[in-house]
Amino acid sequence: MSMMGMQDAGHFTQAVRDKWLKWSLIYLFFAGCFICPPRPFVEMGITVQGFFHSWIGSEHDHYVYHHIRRSYATVVTHAVIVIGYLVLCARFFGQQLLAPVLPGVLNPILAGEDPNMLDVYNRRQFGRVDEVKSLVWWLAMAGAVVTVGLAEYWRSGGSWKRHPIVKELMHYNPDWHATADRISGEFKRMDNLFMTLGGQQVVVTDSWVLSVATYTMFLAHQNDVDLAIVGTQDVRNIETGDLDQILSIRLTSVRTGSRPFKIRLESIHFEELELKLTAPVRNMKDISIRQTLSEQFLEAFRAQVEANGRVTVPEQDLDRCVGCMNCTASARLTKRCTHDGSRQHQCSPCMCRPMWCLECLGKWFASKQNQFSPEEWMAGQAECPTCRAKFCMHDILGVGAVTTDMDGGGGEAAEQAGGGWVNVDDPKQD
C-alpha cells in the first residue's frame, strides 16, 4: 500500500511539474514583455508608465517629478511580479518549498492538494534538495519584499527626500525643488539632444546631461563635469546587418558625493553630442571614432572635387554660402561630363555664380540620392539648388585663387564666356 501511495505521489508530482512548467513559461513571457516591453507593448500602453500614467504624469509636465514617480512605480511593480511568480511556485510546490519553514498544516492549504500524499512523497522522495529549494524560495521572497519596503522608504513622508534622484539633486541645491524646476524648464526647449540606446535614454540640455535608466536617473551639470571616452564596442545592427560602433563615456562631477555614471551612444551621434556640450570630451585612450556615412561621403566628395580642378573668379562675385552663411562660397557648377547614353537624364549647363560652399553642396547632393544605396551616391545626379540644372560629381569645381584684377594677371584671371566662368586650372583641360 505504501509503495502504491509513493507511485501515485510520483505520478502526481510529475503532472504538477508539467503544469507548473507551462504556467511558468506563460508567466515569464508576459513578465519579460512587461519589464522590457517590445514596441507593440509600448504602443498599446502595456508598460509601467502606461498603467500608472494618471499618477506618474508626463515628462513634459514636469520631467524630474515624472521620473521620481516612474522609478518608484517600476521598482514596486517589478518586485510584485517576482512575488507573483513565487506565489505561483508555492501553489504547485508549496509542500516542498515551505515544509522546512512553516508548519505542515499550512503547506496543503498553499498547495491545494491531499496532505497525506504530499507528506509521503516529501519524506521518501526528497531530502536535502527540499531544503535548498525552500532556502532559495524564501531568500527570493525576502528580497522582493525588502525591495518594496525600500521603495516605500523612498516615498516615506510624501517628500521623496530619501529617493536617490532627490539626493543627487540636493548636491546642487538643498532646495531640490528649485533644481528640479530648472531641469524641467530646460527639458521643454526644442533644441535638446535626445539619444536612446537599449534601455537608456540620454538627454542633453543647455546646462544638464541626464541619463534615464530603468530604476533611476543620473544627472550632471555641464559646468562641473568631466567627460572621458572609456570604451567602445561593435554591435551588429539587426535591421541593416552593419556593425555599429557604441561609445561608452564616463561623466564625473566635481561636486562631493555626486555619483559618476556612464552613457552609451552610437558613434554617429558623437559629433552632435560635442556640439551640444560646453565641456570637451577627453579621449585619453586614443579610441578611433568611426565616421558617419555622411562624413565618409563628404570626405570622398571633397577628394573628387579636388581632382576635378579649380576655377578662379573675381572677388566681388564671391558671397557667403547661402546654405550655412558661415563661410565663403567655394564650389562652382560647370558641365564637363560627356553623353555616354548610360544616364536617363543628362547633365545640363549651370549659369549660376558660386553660391555654395563644398560642405553644403555635398550635403545637398547626398540628400538627393537613394538613401538605401549609399554605394551609388558618387555616381548619382542632383539638381542645382538655385536653377535646377542637372549635374553630377564631374561637374563640380572648387573655387581657386581669387583675383580682383579682371584686366591683368594673364592666365590667372578668370575670363567670362557665355555667362559662366572659364576654368583655368583644370587638370583635364589641355
Phi, psi and omega per residue, in radians:
M1 nan -0.702 3.142
S2 -1.127 -0.726 3.129
M3 -1.110 -0.687 3.130
M4 -1.152 -0.670 3.108
G5 -1.108 -0.712 3.136
M6 -1.139 -0.702 3.136
Q7 -1.127 -0.747 3.118
D8 -1.094 -0.705 3.128
A9 -1.120 -0.671 3.132
G10 -1.110 -0.777 3.114
H11 -1.107 -0.694 -3.125
F12 -1.105 -0.741 -3.095
T13 -1.161 -0.672 3.102
Q14 -1.099 -0.705 3.107
A15 -1.143 -0.713 3.117
V16 -1.116 -0.709 3.126
R17 -1.082 -0.739 3.124
D18 -1.101 -0.730 3.131
K19 -1.152 -0.727 3.129
W20 -1.108 -0.693 3.136
L21 -1.110 -0.727 3.139
K22 -1.101 -0.845 -3.130
W23 -1.186 -0.559 3.120
S24 -1.132 -0.770 3.141
L25 -1.088 -0.744 3.123
I26 -1.127 -0.802 -3.099
Y27 -1.125 -0.818 -3.097
L28 -1.176 -0.570 3.104
F29 -1.093 -0.902 -3.117
F30 -1.224 -0.570 3.084
A31 -1.143 -0.725 3.110
G32 -1.127 -0.693 3.110
C33 -1.176 -0.493 3.133
F34 -1.394 -0.665 -3.131
I35 -1.281 -0.775 3.080
C36 -2.105 1.346 -2.971
P37 -1.163 2.274 2.989
P38 -1.263 3.016 -3.049
R39 -1.011 -0.760 3.121
P40 -1.027 -0.675 3.123
F41 -1.154 -0.690 3.126
V42 -1.122 -0.763 -3.130
E43 -1.126 -0.564 3.121
M44 -1.498 -0.067 3.117
G45 1.399 0.313 3.130
I46 -1.513 1.191 3.120
T47 -2.466 2.976 3.090
V48 -1.059 -0.774 3.127
Q49 -1.090 -0.621 -3.134
G50 -1.203 -0.751 -3.109
F51 -1.237 -0.592 -3.064
F52 -1.959 0.474 -3.044
H53 -1.033 -0.704 -3.088
S54 -1.111 -0.499 3.136
W55 -1.631 -0.705 -3.107
I56 -1.216 -0.684 -3.102
G57 1.462 -3.034 -3.092
S58 -1.838 2.638 3.066
E59 -1.025 -0.659 -3.066
H60 -1.313 -0.373 3.062
D61 -1.270 -0.896 3.053
H62 -2.779 1.843 -2.977
Y63 -1.050 -0.845 -3.048
V64 -1.207 -0.843 3.141
Y65 -1.054 -0.634 3.112
H66 -1.023 -0.820 -3.075
H67 -1.351 -0.424 3.011
I68 -1.119 -0.859 3.141
R69 -1.218 -0.664 3.140
R70 -1.081 -0.765 -3.135
S71 -1.131 -0.692 3.093
Y72 -1.094 -0.858 -3.120
A73 -1.103 -0.623 -3.140
T74 -1.175 -0.782 3.128
V75 -1.066 -0.833 -3.114
V76 -1.123 -0.783 -3.102
T77 -1.109 -0.773 3.139
H78 -1.158 -0.627 3.081
A79 -1.157 -0.695 3.114
V80 -1.140 -0.615 3.080
I81 -1.081 -0.729 3.094
V82 -1.116 -0.781 3.126
I83 -1.064 -0.707 3.122
G84 -1.069 -0.697 3.124
Y85 -1.199 -0.674 3.120
L86 -1.136 -0.652 3.066
V87 -1.133 -0.655 3.076
L88 -1.071 -0.754 3.097
C89 -1.103 -0.706 3.137
A90 -1.139 -0.559 3.124
R91 -1.116 -0.648 -3.106
F92 -1.617 -0.554 -3.064
F93 -2.245 0.617 -3.078
G94 -0.983 -0.765 -3.092
Q95 -1.110 -0.747 -3.100
Q96 -1.247 -0.640 -3.063
L97 -1.393 -0.644 -2.961
L98 -1.817 -0.216 -3.074
A99 -0.971 -0.756 -3.119
P100 -1.192 -0.159 -3.046
V101 -2.081 -0.863 -3.081
L102 -1.688 2.728 3.065
P103 -1.018 2.572 -3.083
G104 -1.057 -0.414 -3.104
V105 -1.214 -0.417 -3.129
L106 -1.475 -0.429 -3.084
N107 -1.076 -0.834 -3.135
P108 -1.092 -0.507 3.133
I109 -1.149 -0.777 3.121
L110 -1.218 -0.678 -3.091
A111 -1.376 -0.457 3.126
G112 1.215 0.485 -3.099
E113 -2.290 3.074 -3.120
D114 -1.132 2.118 -3.108
P115 -1.113 -0.592 -3.133
N116 -1.129 -0.783 -3.137
M117 -1.050 -0.817 -3.110
L118 -1.172 -0.650 3.127
D119 -1.070 -0.816 -3.130
V120 -1.063 -0.810 -3.093
Y121 -1.148 -0.784 -3.113
N122 -1.091 -0.705 -3.090
R123 -1.205 -0.650 -2.956
R124 -1.788 -0.476 -3.068
Q125 -1.707 -0.421 -3.064
F126 -2.114 2.565 3.079
G127 -2.257 -1.952 -3.128
R128 -1.169 -0.401 -3.126
V129 -1.027 -0.692 3.126
D130 -1.069 -0.685 -3.123
E131 -1.162 -0.674 3.102
V132 -1.153 -0.802 3.116
K133 -1.040 -0.773 -3.130
S134 -1.095 -0.742 3.133
L135 -1.092 -0.773 3.122
V136 -1.092 -0.756 -3.123
W137 -1.066 -0.847 -3.093
W138 -1.200 -0.623 3.093
L139 -1.142 -0.737 3.113
A140 -1.124 -0.748 3.113
M141 -1.108 -0.750 3.122
A142 -1.106 -0.716 3.121
G143 -1.088 -0.742 3.132
A144 -1.141 -0.727 -3.140
V145 -1.173 -0.708 3.100
V146 -1.105 -0.660 3.106
T147 -1.068 -0.764 3.080
V148 -1.090 -0.722 3.108
G149 -1.090 -0.669 3.112
L150 -1.123 -0.746 3.114
A151 -1.097 -0.681 3.083
E152 -1.161 -0.568 3.079
Y153 -1.119 -0.671 3.066
W154 -1.018 -0.672 -3.007
R155 -1.606 -0.056 -3.017
S156 -0.990 2.369 3.136
G157 1.404 -0.130 3.131
G158 1.296 0.110 -3.099
S159 -1.733 -0.256 3.136
W160 1.097 0.280 -3.057
K161 -1.168 -0.344 3.136
R162 -1.610 -0.028 -3.126
H163 -1.259 2.433 -3.125
P164 -0.974 -0.668 3.136
I165 -1.139 -0.732 3.135
V166 -1.160 -0.699 3.100
K167 -1.069 -0.656 3.111
E168 -1.180 -0.704 3.111
L169 -1.110 -0.584 -3.093
M170 -1.251 -0.232 3.028
H171 -1.218 -0.386 -3.129
Y172 -1.693 -0.487 -3.141
N173 -2.878 2.205 3.095
P174 -0.968 -0.539 3.038
D175 -1.493 1.456 -3.010
W176 -1.144 -0.399 3.111
H177 -1.099 -0.649 3.137
A178 -1.135 -0.745 3.103
T179 -1.136 -0.721 3.121
A180 -1.083 -0.678 3.128
D181 -1.154 -0.678 3.130
R182 -1.145 -0.760 3.120
I183 -1.092 -0.787 -3.129
S184 -1.124 -0.613 3.094
G185 -1.146 -0.746 3.117
E186 -1.191 -0.563 -3.125
F187 -1.092 -0.482 -3.094
K188 -1.367 -0.148 3.142
R189 -1.255 2.772 -3.013
M190 -1.542 -0.238 -3.025
D191 -1.745 0.316 3.130
N192 -1.279 2.690 3.103
L193 -1.779 2.185 -3.140
F194 -2.021 2.283 3.083
M195 -2.397 2.284 -3.133
T196 -2.186 2.288 3.101
L197 -2.537 2.067 -3.089
G198 1.120 -2.275 3.123
G199 -1.665 0.179 -3.099
Q200 -1.922 2.305 3.031
Q201 -2.012 2.280 3.126
V202 -1.967 2.261 3.106
V203 -2.151 2.207 3.113
V204 -2.020 1.981 3.078
T205 -1.727 -2.985 -3.137
D206 -1.133 -0.495 -3.059
S207 -2.137 -0.293 -2.973
W208 -2.232 2.642 2.939
V209 -2.022 2.074 -3.057
L210 -2.046 2.305 3.113
S211 -2.171 1.997 -3.079
V212 -1.739 2.075 3.064
A213 -1.892 -3.125 -3.063
T214 -1.094 -0.751 -3.007
Y215 -1.926 -0.018 -3.108
T216 -2.791 -3.041 3.070
M217 -2.491 2.287 3.083
F218 -1.784 2.643 -3.126
L219 -2.620 2.676 3.118
A220 -2.675 2.423 3.075
H221 -1.446 2.376 -3.044
Q222 -1.125 -0.440 -3.081
N223 -1.307 -0.339 -3.089
D224 -2.336 0.712 3.138
V225 -2.193 2.498 3.053
D226 -1.857 2.248 -3.122
L227 -2.018 2.322 -3.125
A228 -2.519 2.356 3.047
I229 -1.325 2.122 -3.054
V230 -1.968 -0.152 -3.132
G231 -3.072 2.904 3.106
T232 -2.531 2.696 -3.112
Q233 -2.608 2.427 3.074
D234 -1.694 2.184 -3.102
V235 -2.167 2.336 -3.139
R236 -1.267 2.174 3.092
N237 -1.363 2.112 -3.058
I238 -1.133 -0.644 -3.058
E239 -1.334 -0.758 -3.064
T240 -1.741 -0.371 -3.082
G241 1.428 -0.038 -3.138
D242 -1.458 2.846 3.065
L243 -1.560 2.125 3.079
D244 -1.719 2.365 3.106
Q245 -1.546 2.183 3.134
I246 -1.892 2.163 3.135
L247 -1.743 2.452 3.024
S248 -1.912 2.163 -3.105
I249 -2.108 2.206 3.123
R250 -1.646 2.311 3.114
L251 -1.971 2.141 -3.117
T252 -2.175 2.091 3.130
S253 -1.513 2.562 3.115
V254 -1.384 -0.158 -3.136
R255 -1.283 2.331 -3.110
T256 -1.116 2.304 3.110
G257 1.546 -0.244 -3.141
S258 -1.264 2.391 -3.062
R259 -1.427 2.236 2.990
P260 -1.235 2.690 3.117
F261 -2.653 2.941 -3.121
K262 -2.063 2.559 2.973
I263 -2.102 2.585 3.123
R264 -2.117 2.355 -3.125
L265 -2.612 2.743 3.062
E266 -1.278 2.519 -3.075
S267 -1.067 -0.400 -3.135
I268 -1.179 -0.313 3.125
H269 -1.709 -0.004 -3.045
F270 -1.138 -0.712 -3.133
E271 -1.118 -0.710 3.084
E272 -1.081 -0.692 3.129
L273 -1.103 -0.783 3.141
E274 -1.071 -0.671 -3.138
L275 -1.172 -0.536 -3.099
K276 -1.467 -0.456 -3.094
L277 -1.417 2.602 3.029
T278 -1.649 -0.297 3.116
A279 -1.829 2.569 3.130
P280 -1.286 2.722 3.068
V281 -1.783 2.004 -3.107
R282 -1.348 2.476 3.099
N283 -2.171 1.192 -3.024
M284 -1.186 -0.445 -3.130
K285 -1.568 0.084 -3.129
D286 0.916 0.801 3.117
I287 -1.262 2.277 3.134
S288 -1.344 2.088 -3.132
I289 -1.681 2.079 -3.059
R290 -1.179 2.426 3.124
Q291 -1.241 2.634 3.030
T292 -1.303 2.921 3.120
L293 -1.046 -0.716 3.134
S294 -1.135 -0.706 3.123
E295 -1.145 -0.702 3.108
Q296 -1.103 -0.719 -3.141
F297 -1.160 -0.761 -3.121
L298 -1.093 -0.598 3.092
E299 -1.151 -0.781 3.092
A300 -1.175 -0.605 3.120
F301 -1.090 -0.819 3.133
R302 -1.091 -0.718 -3.132
A303 -1.102 -0.711 3.138
Q304 -1.177 -0.719 3.117
V305 -1.122 -0.693 3.102
E306 -1.092 -0.669 3.119
A307 -1.242 -0.473 3.138
N308 -1.177 -0.539 -3.102
G309 2.011 -3.114 -3.072
R310 -2.242 2.859 3.070
V311 -2.332 2.490 3.085
T312 -1.788 2.480 -3.112
V313 -2.372 2.730 3.073
P314 -1.092 2.565 -3.083
E315 -1.029 -0.658 -3.085
Q316 -1.195 -0.246 3.136
D317 -1.591 -0.008 3.140
L318 -1.828 2.102 3.099
D319 -2.035 -3.115 3.033
R320 -1.149 2.556 3.083
C321 -1.020 2.239 -3.118
V322 -1.293 -0.186 3.131
G323 -1.459 -0.827 -3.074
C324 -1.983 -0.385 -3.117
M325 1.037 0.334 -3.116
N326 -1.829 -0.435 -3.077
C327 -2.424 2.982 -3.122
T328 -1.343 2.530 3.090
A329 -0.992 2.358 -3.037
S330 -2.385 0.296 -3.137
A331 -2.372 2.504 -3.128
R332 -2.346 2.361 3.135
L333 -1.711 2.113 3.107
T334 -2.393 2.133 -3.101
K335 -1.120 2.095 -3.111
R336 -2.229 -0.398 -3.070
C337 -1.271 2.719 -3.138
T338 -1.892 2.670 -3.123
H339 -1.307 2.110 3.100
D340 -2.083 0.103 3.093
G341 1.371 0.012 -3.089
S342 -1.557 -0.253 -3.113
R343 -1.821 2.463 3.092
Q344 -1.246 -0.703 3.122
H345 -2.093 2.025 -3.088
Q346 -1.378 2.712 3.097
C347 -1.167 2.682 -3.124
S348 -2.293 2.735 -3.103
P349 -1.125 2.521 3.081
C350 -2.052 2.174 -3.088
M351 -1.735 0.101 -3.089
C352 -1.275 2.512 3.017
R353 -1.310 2.885 -3.139
P354 -1.033 2.155 -3.106
M355 -2.305 -0.099 -3.030
W356 -2.264 2.567 2.996
C357 -1.460 2.879 -3.079
L358 -1.072 -0.713 -3.080
E359 -1.145 -0.794 -3.139
C360 -1.163 -0.707 3.115
L361 -1.154 -0.640 3.091
G362 -1.138 -0.712 3.103
K363 -1.147 -0.691 3.090
W364 -1.082 -0.794 -3.135
F365 -1.055 -0.789 -3.120
A366 -1.135 -0.621 -3.108
S367 -1.177 -0.353 -3.114
K368 -1.624 0.050 -3.118
Q369 -1.700 2.958 3.080
N370 -1.226 1.956 -3.048
Q371 -1.183 -0.265 3.135
F372 -1.628 -0.051 3.127
S373 -2.319 1.182 -3.098
P374 -1.113 -0.383 3.132
E375 -1.189 -0.241 -3.123
E376 -1.792 0.032 -3.047
W377 -1.086 -0.760 -3.066
M378 -1.115 -0.437 -3.137
A379 -1.666 0.103 -3.052
G380 -1.512 -3.042 3.114
Q381 -2.285 2.805 3.045
A382 -2.591 3.010 3.102
E383 -1.816 2.513 3.068
C384 -0.997 2.256 -3.106
P385 -1.039 -0.360 -3.072
T386 -1.722 -0.957 -3.041
C387 -1.843 -0.076 3.098
R388 1.195 0.340 3.039
A389 -1.258 2.444 3.133
K390 -1.250 2.412 3.061
F391 -2.566 2.796 3.090
C392 -2.179 -3.076 -3.073
M393 -1.068 -0.571 -3.088
H394 -1.286 -0.209 -3.099
D395 -1.611 -0.007 -3.063
I396 -1.722 2.159 3.111
L397 -2.046 2.533 3.031
G398 -1.408 2.720 3.079
V399 -1.585 2.078 -3.077
G400 -1.588 -2.443 -3.079
A401 -1.071 2.360 -3.120
V402 -1.667 2.304 3.103
T403 -2.105 2.544 3.101
T404 -1.833 -0.088 -3.101
D405 -1.841 1.808 -3.108
M406 -1.346 -0.343 -3.066
D407 -1.697 -0.405 -3.096
G408 -1.953 -3.012 3.054
G409 1.557 -0.026 3.067
G410 0.985 -2.248 -3.051
G411 -1.264 -0.256 -3.121
E412 -1.381 -0.285 3.127
A413 -1.479 2.694 3.093
A414 -1.589 2.451 3.129
E415 -2.016 2.306 3.120
Q416 -1.284 2.458 3.096
A417 -2.667 1.987 3.069
G418 1.112 0.595 3.089
G419 1.475 -0.090 -3.141
G420 -2.086 -3.065 3.132
W421 -1.936 2.333 -3.102
V422 -1.365 2.300 3.114
N423 -1.317 2.114 -3.086
V424 -1.925 0.069 -3.127
D425 -2.400 0.948 -3.094
D426 -1.861 2.035 -3.131
P427 -1.114 -0.306 -3.139
K428 -1.612 -0.087 -3.066
Q429 -1.729 2.353 -3.135
D430 -1.330 nan nan
